[in-house]
Amino acid sequence: MRIKHSEGVRAETIGAAATAGPAEPRRRGGRPQRPETTFQESAIFDKAKFTAAFTGTDYALADLNHYHEAVNLWRDKQTGEPPRRTDWVATAKRFMFNDATDNRLKLAPGVQRHEPGTSENSGIPSTGYRSSRWD
């Protein structure tokens, strides 16, 4: 029976992961995983670094001081301990994304929320839809 090349690569990867020792990385590429840290121990705990992590993204419009404090105060419901994560930028983005999905994103002072029905574009009726091409 012949094994297709794609099946052979998959079997080889699965076999390597299954036989890797506890100290060996299990990911392809051999990069070790980053250690899990609390937010206070993370590289973005400093407010200036936290703010810089979102510069140039849509999240820069959010009240980053509020979200810094929200992530800082977050605790595990069972133990009361601060959670440990490897990527605190992604965790903070998840806080903001969840709030945006629930239409309760806290915007930075001075940022105006778009209200459907208001016409800012010279007499064209607003549908509530905002295309990124026209912003």
N, C-alpha and C positions, 0 to 999 in steps of 0.2 A: 504494500500500500504506500502510495506516495503522499507526502505531506506538502501542501501548498506552502509557498514562501511566507504568506501572511500568517498561516497557522503556526509555522515553525517559529516565527519571531514572537508571536504571542505566547506560545508554550515555553520558549526560552526565557521570556520576561517573567512569566508566572513562576517558573522553576527557580529563577534567580532570587525572586522575592521570597519564595517559600524557604529557601535554604540560607538566606542571609541571617547572620547572627544578630543578637540584640544590639550590639554596638555598631553594626554596619548599616549604612543608609539603605533604605528599601526603595528609594526613588530612582528612576532612570536618570542618568547624568551624574550620579554619585555625589550630589550636593547634600550635605547634612541639613536637617531641618533646623530652623531658628528655634531657640528656646522659648517656652511660654513664660511670659512675665505678667505681673500686674500692671495696670495702667500707670501707677506711680513709678514703676521701675522702667517704663518704656522710654524710647528715644523721643517720643512726641509729647511727653507729659508737660514740658515747659510750654506755656501758652503761645509764645512766639513761634516755636517749632510746630505746634499744633495748627496755628493759623497758616503758617507757610506750607504745610502739607496740603492745604486745600486751595492755595492760590492758583488762579487760572482754571478752576473747575466751576461747575454750577453750584457746588457746595459753598463757594466763597460768599454767596449771597445770604447764606444762613447766619444766624447769630452764633458765631463760633465760640464766644465766651459761654453762652448758655449750654451748648453741646459739650464743651470741654468739661463743664461742671456736672452735666448729666452723666457722662461716661465715668467721671471721677467718683461720683456718689453711687454708682451701680454696684449692687451686691448680689451674691447668690441667695436665692430665697430659702434654701434649706439650711445652709451653714452660716450665712451672714458674712462670709469671707469675700474679699474682692476676687472677681474671676481672673483667670490667667489666659492670655491669648498670645498668639505669635504675631498677629497683624492688627494693631490697634487703629490704623487708618481705616481699614475695611470695617472694623467694628463701629467706629464713629460714623462712617458713611451709612451703615445699616440703621443706626439711630435716626439719622436725618431722612433716609429713604422711607423708613416706616412712618415717620411723622408726615412726610410729603404725601404718601399714599393715603393716609387718613385725613388729609387736608388740614393739618395742624402744624406744619413746618414753621418754626420760629425764625423769622427773618431778621437780619441785622438792622439796627436802627438806621433809618434813612432809606431803606429799600422799600419800594412801593409794591404792594400785591396787585396783580392784575385781576380786576373784577369783570366777569363776563357781562356784556351789555353796555359797557362804556366804550365809546368810540374814540380812539386816539389817532385814527388814520384818515383824517380829512373826509368825513362824510360817508365812508363805507360802513355799512351796518356790521356790527360785531356778532359773530356766532358763538363766541366763547372759545373757539379753537384758535390756538396761536402757533403759527408755523415758525420754525426756527429761521426760515429764509427772510422773514419780514420783521424780525425783532430788532 
